Amino acid sequence: MSGVEDLARAVEAVLFAAEHPLGIEELRAHVGAQADVRAALRTLEQLYAGRGIELVRRGDQWHFQTAADLAHLLRRDREDSRKLSRAGVETLAIIAYHEPVTRAEIEAIRGVQISKGTIDVLMEAGWVRPAGRREVPGRPLTYATTSAFLSHFGLASRRDLPGIDDLRAAGLLDPVDLAVEQETSETVTQDE
């Protein structure tokens, strides 16, 4: 392989991995300050001409993109991802850790009433499902997580959910939660 081909491969790799279009100087920062990046880009343009992926210049920056004549193949009805509200996250966590659980039990744990749409959003996402009814007066509906929940969060089973020590080690506990937990443990120690 010639030096130009090796350089073209290096530029190709950098452009392919880049999160945004790169300019000549940015490419040189990766492949060498003295490299003939323009020659490598010309080689890549010729190599990718007429293919499903093309090398494109926008202003002074370069990037790979799907060939314009094939863009229609990639257009599909996409689901718009929505960020789950704090209430949704809390409700999902309660269901995951306490399932099967009723709406009243979720509200008791959270300390506030659940809006009607919170569980509906979780069910639409496919993470929560109705799990039957409690054998108590009123026969309230219970909720549980689904296999889609486990799959989305990379869990083999509910036993893989992180425990309090895991959450603390990851720095995911709110400082207020830690203070309340510490105060609770001090109260228990004083009572003994």
N, C-alpha and C positions, 0 to 999 in steps of 0.2 A: 504494500500500500504506500502511496506517495504521501509526502508531508501535507499536501493540500487535502487529500482524502481523510487523513487522520484529524486534521484541524476541523474539517467539515463535520466529522463524527462528533468531535468534542462540542462544537457550537450547537449541533443538533441536540445533543444530550442536555445542554444547559437551557436551550429554548424550550425543550419539551418539559423540563422540570420547573420552569419559571412560573410564578403565580401571575405575572403581568408581563406585557411586552418589554423587551430589553433593547437598549441602544448599543451602538458600536462599543463605546467605552465600557459599558457594563459587561458586555461579552468579553472584552479584553481583560477585564478584571478577573474573569474566570479561566480564560484559556491562555493568557500570556499577553503582556503589554506590547510586545513586538509582533504579535500574530497578525497575519493578513486576513482579518475577519471579513472584510468585504468580498474577497475571493471565495472564502468558505460559504458565505451567504449566496453568492451567485451559483456555486456548485449545488447547494441545497435547493435553490429555486428551480434549477433545471431538473434535479432529481425528483422533486415533488410535483412538477408541472403535470396537470392532467390526472392526478391521483385523488383519492378521497380526502386526503389532508393536504393542505397547501401552506407554504411559507408566505406570509403576508407582511408587507411593510406599511406601517401607519405613521406618517411623518418621519421621524428619525428612529423609530423603534420597530422591532421585528417580533413576530410571534407565529405560532402554528394555529390554524383554525380548520374547521370542516370546510370542504370545498363548497362554494356558494351554491352551485347547482344541486347539491345534495342536502342542503339545509332542511328541506321539507321532510326528509326521512327522520329527522331528530325532533320534529315538532309533534308533541303529543299533549294530551290533556294532563297537565301536571297538577299535583296537589300542592296548594299553597301551604307551606308549613307555617304554623302559627306558634308563637311562643306560649307555653302553658303559663297561666296566671299563678301567682303564689298560692291562691286558694286551691287551684287545680293540682299543683305539686304536693301541697300538704294532704289533700284528699287522696291522691294516688298513693302517697307514702303510707297513710293510715290503712288504706285497703290492703296494700301489699304486706304490711307487717301484722295486721290483725284479721285477715280474711278468714272466713266470711264475716262481713260486718254490715250492720244496718246503717241507714242514714242517721238515725238518732244516735247511734254509737259514735259515728264519725263526728257529729256535731258536739257530742259530749267531750270527745278527745280534743277537738280543735278549740272548743269554747265559744264558738260562734255558729250561727245557722249557715247551712250550705245554700248557695243560690241554686235555683232549679237547673241552670245550664251546666254547672260544674261537672256533675256525673255524666251528663249527656255528652259533653266534650270528650271525656275519657272513654266513653263507650264508642263514640264516633272514631276515635283514634284506634280502637280495637284493643285497648289495654285493660278494660274493665268489662265485666259481664254480670248479668243477674245470676245469682247462685242459689236460688231457692227462697223459701220463706222460713222465718223463725216460728217455732211452735209456741207462740205466746199470744196473748190477746192482740187483735189487730193484724196478726200474721204479717209483720213487716218484711219487705223484700231485702235480701242480703246481696252483697256484691263481693266479687272476687276478681283477681287478676287473670289474664289470659296467657296463652302460650305466645301470642304476639308481643305482650309486655316483656316476657322473659327474653324473647328473641331480640327485641329492640334494645334492651339494656344489657345484652350479652350474658345472660344468666342461664345456667343449666336448670336450676330449680330455685324456689323461694329461699332455700337454705343458703344460697349464695349471696343473698342480700347482705350488705355490710352491717356489722354490729356497731355499737356505740364507740368501741375502741378504734375500729377501722375509720369511722367518720372523724373522730378526734385526731387521729394520726394524719389524715388527709387534709386537716384544717378546714373541714366543711361544716363544723358546728359554729353557730353564731355565738359571739362572745356573751350575749345575753343568756343563751342556753347554757353555756359553760358556767356562768355565775350562778344561775338558778340551781344547776346540778350540784355545784360545790356547796351552796347554802343548804340544800336539802341534805347532803351527806354530813355536813357539820351539825345540823339539827339532830339527825339520827344518832350521831356519835355522842352528843351532849345528853340525849335522852337515856342512853344506855348507862 
